[in-house]
Structure formats: C-alpha cells, structure tokens
Amino acid sequence: MIYLILSVICGALFSVVFKICQEHDVNTQQVILFNYVTAAIVNMAPVAFSITISGDTQLGDYLLPIESYCLSALQGLFFVLGFTVMNISTWRNGVALTTISARASLILPVILSWLILSQSMPSWLSVILIVISMALLILPNEQQACSSSTYTTSGKTHKRKAAIALVGVFFFYGIADFSMKLVQQSVASTFDDAQLISYKLTALTALIFIMASIISLITCVFSGCFKTNPVNWRSILGGIILGAINLGCTSGMVRALNEMSTSLFYPLYNIGIVLIATIVGASFFKEKIKWLQLIGVVMAIVAIALFFI
C-alpha cells in the first residue's frame, strides 16, 4: 500500500511542476531532459554502491532478459511523449483538466490487459462513462490557459489544439501505463525469487530512465532548444525536482504492480490523482471549469470508482 500512496502523491504533482515552470518561463523541454537524467542517476546510485562498495550483490543480479531492454526503450519513448503532451495540455487547459484526462486513460491499460494478458474483464459501464466524460472535458474552454506569445492563436484554433492536447494526454498516458505493466511482467514472470525480482525491478526502472534520457537529449538537440534557450540553473532545478517526483512515481508503480493486479491498482491510483489535481488546480491556480466539464470530472470519478464493483 505504501508504494500505491507514493505513486499517487507523485503522480498528482507532474502537471503542477509544468504549470510552475511555465509561469516562470522555464524551458520545459530541458526540464523533461534533466528530469530523466536525475531519475536515472538517483536510481542507479544504490545499485552501483551495492555492487562496487558494499559487495552485497553481483552485477548478474541486475541483468535483465533481452525483451526487457526492448520494452524499456519503448517505455522511455512513451514517457517522453507523455510528458511532452502533458506540458502542452497544462499550458492550454490547466492542471485539473490535464491531470483528469491523464487519469481517465486508465481504461486503456485495463482493456488491453483484459484482451492481451487475460486479466479481469473491465466494467463496461465504467468504460462508457469515461468515454462520455472525455467528450465533456474536451469541450471548448473559454479560459485561456496561457497568454504567452508562443501559443498565441485565434480563439477557434486554440480551442481545437487544447482539445487535441487532452486527447493526446489520454492516449499516450494510457499506452504508457499498459507498457509499464508489460515491462514489469517481463521480469516478474521470468524469476521466482522475491529478492532477485526486487533487484531486477530496480535495474528495470533505471534502464527506463536512461532510455528516456537518451530520447529527450536527441529531441532537444534536433529541436535546437539548447541554441534558443541556453541551459540555466532554473531548468536544471526544475528537472531535478521533476526527476525526484518521477522517480517516486515510477518506482512506486513498478513495485505496486508487482503486488496488485492491474484492475485494482489503476483505479486506486487514478482516482486519488484526480481528486488531488482538481483540488490543487482550483485552490492554488484558480482554474475555472465549465459546468459541463465539471460533470465530466464527476463522471470520471464515478467511472473509476465503478471498477471496484
């Protein structure tokens, strides 16, 4: 349960960090890069210490099956894409709606786990309610989430892109959550010893962050963000903070999924984040949600709760 609580708290802070960085003109593309570098270093540090200094473990304890390396590269790509669309959506839609869209995506890993991994059948009433709630959430929002010239467009174009951003968050986070289950299962299904699985999951988390760091670096280089926005202490600090949150969330998810079924973990995980993000968005960022969107929020929460029935 402690891993579930850790992942919920950290998961609710992702869009909050992006919102704060945007309000202070911090380059979020660099923040995403430094976040993964930070998470990779912090995750690898105890592994290196355990092998080279304490001698408690051997390098072989952390070696992974070949398929885990391929899945980790894919997971790293989904992580970067997920953060990128979340950054855009937070800018255009605010913290609450973006986070709710990310959490409503729970239907994707649940349905895919049912179809591919033969896990529990999802509540189809929940699926229908979440689809309806997503339709309500992406209704044109009169609130301009950001006034920066970077995203200055006509009102109609802004609303269309805001809706696309919400759908993008829904899709990429749902696929990333399912691929996380595949990555975790590639280890858990191969080994029987609990302690050895713990070592492998630590190595797995580090590998995912390394892959995401490489992909983020390539993205930054080809987009030219280092030339237009020289690295400064604010982007590094933002990356370190986001990296610590990301590490807590990912580590908690990997270990919680090893202890809980997908159909139980994701409803608890998502409903907790929805509630926290909605409160934070309204209380600290003064975000206003249209009444139809509020109905969508309530429907999303009800749909998630119905997964328990």
C-alpha positions in Angstrom: 0.0 0.0 0.0 2.9 2.4 0.7 4.0 2.1 -2.9 0.5 3.0 -4.1 0.4 6.1 -1.9 3.8 7.2 -3.1 2.8 6.8 -6.7 -0.5 8.7 -6.2 1.1 11.7 -4.5 4.0 12.0 -7.0 1.6 11.4 -10.0 -0.5 14.3 -8.9 2.5 16.7 -9.0 3.5 16.3 -12.6 1.3 18.9 -14.2 1.8 21.1 -11.2 5.5 21.3 -11.8 4.9 22.0 -15.5 2.5 24.8 -14.6 5.0 26.4 -12.2 7.8 26.2 -14.8 5.6 27.7 -17.5 4.6 30.6 -15.2 8.3 31.4 -14.6 9.4 31.0 -18.3 11.5 27.9 -17.6 12.2 25.8 -20.8 10.1 22.7 -20.1 11.8 20.7 -22.9 15.1 21.0 -20.9 13.2 20.3 -17.7 12.0 17.0 -19.1 15.6 16.1 -20.1 17.1 16.9 -16.7 14.3 15.1 -15.0 15.1 11.8 -16.6 18.9 12.3 -16.1 18.2 13.0 -12.4 15.9 10.0 -12.0 18.4 7.7 -13.8 21.4 8.8 -11.6 19.4 8.6 -8.4 18.1 5.2 -9.3 21.5 3.8 -10.4 23.4 5.1 -7.3 22.3 2.4 -4.9 22.9 -0.2 -7.5 26.5 1.0 -8.1 27.1 1.2 -4.3 25.7 -2.3 -3.7 27.9 -3.8 -6.4 31.2 -1.9 -6.1 31.4 -0.8 -2.5 29.3 -2.9 -0.2 29.6 -6.1 -2.2 26.1 -7.2 -1.2 25.1 -8.0 -4.8 26.7 -9.0 -8.0 26.3 -7.4 -11.4 24.5 -10.5 -12.6 21.7 -9.8 -10.1 20.7 -6.7 -12.1 21.0 -8.1 -15.6 17.6 -8.3 -17.4 16.0 -10.5 -20.0 16.6 -9.4 -23.6 13.0 -8.5 -24.1 13.1 -6.1 -21.1 15.7 -3.9 -22.9 13.5 -3.6 -25.9 10.4 -2.9 -23.8 12.3 -0.4 -21.7 13.3 1.6 -24.8 9.6 1.7 -25.9 8.6 2.7 -22.4 11.2 5.5 -22.4 9.7 6.8 -25.6 6.1 6.7 -24.2 7.4 8.5 -21.1 8.9 11.4 -23.2 5.8 11.6 -25.4 3.5 11.6 -22.4 5.4 14.4 -20.6 5.5 16.4 -23.8 1.8 16.4 -24.4 1.1 16.9 -20.7 3.3 20.0 -20.9 1.3 21.3 -23.9 -2.0 20.5 -22.3 -1.2 22.0 -19.0 -0.4 25.2 -20.9 -3.6 25.2 -22.8 -6.1 23.5 -20.4 -4.6 23.9 -16.9 -3.6 21.5 -14.2 -7.0 20.0 -13.3 -8.3 19.1 -16.8 -4.9 17.8 -18.0 -4.5 15.5 -15.0 -8.1 14.2 -15.2 -7.5 13.4 -18.9 -4.3 11.5 -18.0 -6.1 9.6 -15.2 -9.2 8.8 -17.3 -6.8 6.9 -19.6 -6.9 4.0 -17.1 -9.5 2.3 -19.4 -6.7 1.7 -21.9 -4.4 -0.5 -19.8 -7.4 -2.2 -18.2 -8.9 -3.1 -21.5 -5.6 -4.1 -23.1 -4.7 -6.2 -20.0 -8.0 -8.0 -20.4 -7.5 -8.6 -24.1 -3.8 -9.4 -24.1 -2.9 -10.5 -20.6 -6.2 -12.3 -19.7 -6.7 -10.3 -16.6 -10.1 -9.3 -15.1 -12.8 -8.0 -17.5 -13.3 -4.3 -17.1 -16.6 -2.8 -16.1 -18.2 -1.7 -19.4 -20.3 0.9 -17.6 -17.1 2.5 -16.4 -15.7 2.4 -19.9 -18.8 4.1 -21.3 -18.9 6.7 -18.5 -15.2 7.6 -19.1 -15.7 8.0 -22.8 -18.6 10.4 -22.1 -16.6 12.2 -19.5 -13.7 12.7 -22.0 -16.2 14.1 -24.5 -17.3 16.6 -21.9 -13.8 17.5 -20.8 -12.6 18.4 -24.3 -15.5 20.8 -24.9 -14.1 24.3 -25.9 -12.8 26.0 -22.8 -13.3 29.8 -22.8 -10.4 30.1 -20.3 -7.1 30.9 -22.0 -4.6 28.8 -20.0 -1.7 30.8 -21.1 -1.0 34.3 -22.6 2.5 33.6 -23.9 3.1 34.7 -27.5 4.5 31.2 -28.1 1.0 29.8 -28.2 -0.9 32.9 -29.4 -3.5 31.7 -32.0 -7.1 32.5 -32.9 -9.7 31.5 -30.4 -11.0 28.7 -32.6 -7.6 27.3 -33.3 -6.6 27.5 -29.6 -9.7 25.5 -28.6 -9.1 22.9 -31.2 -5.5 22.4 -30.1 -6.5 22.4 -26.5 -8.9 19.5 -27.2 -6.3 17.6 -29.2 -3.8 18.0 -26.4 -6.3 16.5 -23.9 -6.9 13.6 -26.3 -3.1 13.2 -26.7 -2.6 13.0 -22.9 -5.4 10.4 -22.7 -3.8 8.2 -25.4 -0.1 8.4 -24.5 -0.6 8.0 -20.8 -2.9 5.0 -21.3 -0.5 3.3 -23.6 2.5 4.2 -21.3 0.6 2.6 -18.3 0.0 -0.6 -20.2 3.5 -0.8 -21.5 4.7 -0.4 -17.9 2.7 -3.5 -17.0 4.4 -5.4 -19.9 7.8 -4.2 -18.7 7.2 -5.3 -15.1 5.7 -8.6 -16.2 8.8 -9.3 -18.4 10.8 -9.5 -15.1 8.2 -10.9 -12.7 7.3 -13.8 -15.0 10.9 -14.8 -15.6 12.2 -15.1 -12.0 10.8 -16.8 -8.9 12.9 -15.4 -6.1 11.3 -12.2 -4.5 14.7 -10.6 -3.6 16.0 -11.2 -7.1 12.9 -9.7 -8.6 13.4 -6.6 -6.5 16.9 -6.2 -7.9 15.7 -6.7 -11.4 12.9 -4.1 -10.9 15.4 -1.6 -9.7 17.6 -2.2 -12.7 14.5 -2.0 -14.9 13.5 1.4 -13.5 17.0 2.7 -14.1 17.0 1.4 -17.6 13.7 3.1 -18.5 15.0 6.4 -17.2 18.3 6.0 -19.2 16.3 5.3 -22.4 14.1 8.3 -21.7 17.1 10.5 -21.1 18.6 9.5 -24.5 15.4 10.1 -26.3 14.9 13.5 -24.6 18.5 14.5 -25.4 18.0 13.7 -29.1 14.8 15.7 -29.1 16.5 18.7 -27.5 19.4 18.6 -30.0 17.2 18.3 -33.1 14.7 20.9 -32.0 17.5 23.4 -31.3 16.3 24.2 -27.8 19.9 24.5 -26.5 20.6 27.2 -29.0 17.5 29.2 -28.5 17.4 28.7 -24.7 20.9 28.2 -23.1 20.8 25.9 -20.1 20.4 27.8 -16.8 20.0 26.9 -13.2 16.2 27.2 -13.3 15.8 24.5 -15.9 18.3 22.2 -14.1 16.5 22.8 -10.7 13.1 22.2 -12.4 14.5 19.0 -13.9 15.9 17.8 -10.5 12.5 18.4 -8.8 10.5 16.7 -11.6 13.0 13.9 -11.7 12.6 13.2 -8.0 8.8 13.2 -8.4 9.1 11.0 -11.5 11.4 8.5 -9.7 9.0 8.3 -6.8 6.0 7.7 -9.1 7.7 5.2 -11.4 9.4 3.2 -8.6 6.1 3.1 -6.7 4.2 2.0 -9.8 6.6 -0.8 -10.7 6.6 -2.2 -7.2 2.8 -1.7 -6.6 2.1 -3.5 -9.9 4.2 -6.4 -8.6 1.9 -6.7 -5.6 -1.5 -5.8 -7.0 -3.5 -6.6 -10.2 -3.8 -4.0 -12.9 -7.6 -3.8 -12.4 -7.1 -2.9 -8.7 -4.0 -0.7 -8.9 -5.0 1.7 -11.7 -8.5 2.6 -10.3 -7.0 3.4 -6.9 -4.0 5.2 -8.5 -6.1 7.3 -10.9 -9.0 8.3 -8.6 -6.5 9.5 -6.0 -4.7 11.7 -8.5 -7.9 13.1 -10.0 -9.1 14.3 -6.6 -5.7 15.8 -5.6 -5.2 17.6 -9.0 -8.7 19.0 -9.0 -8.3 20.5 -5.6 -4.8 21.9 -6.4 -5.9 23.4 -9.7 -8.9 25.2 -8.1 -7.1 26.2 -4.9 -3.7 27.3 -6.0 -4.0 28.1 -9.7 -7.6 29.5 -9.6 -8.6 27.3 -12.5 -12.2 27.6 -13.6 -14.0 24.6 -15.0 -17.2 24.9 -17.1 -20.2 23.2 -15.6 -20.3 20.6 -18.4 -16.7 19.8 -17.8 -17.4 19.6 -14.0 -20.0 16.9 -14.9 -17.3 15.2 -16.9 -15.0 15.3 -13.8 -17.7 13.8 -11.6 -18.4 11.1 -14.2 -14.7 10.2 -14.5 -14.5 9.8 -10.7 -17.7 7.7 -10.6 -16.4 5.6 -13.6 -13.1 4.9 -11.8 -14.9 4.0 -8.6 -17.1 1.5 -10.5 -14.0 -0.5 -11.3 -14.3 -1.8 -7.7 -17.8 -3.3 -8.3 
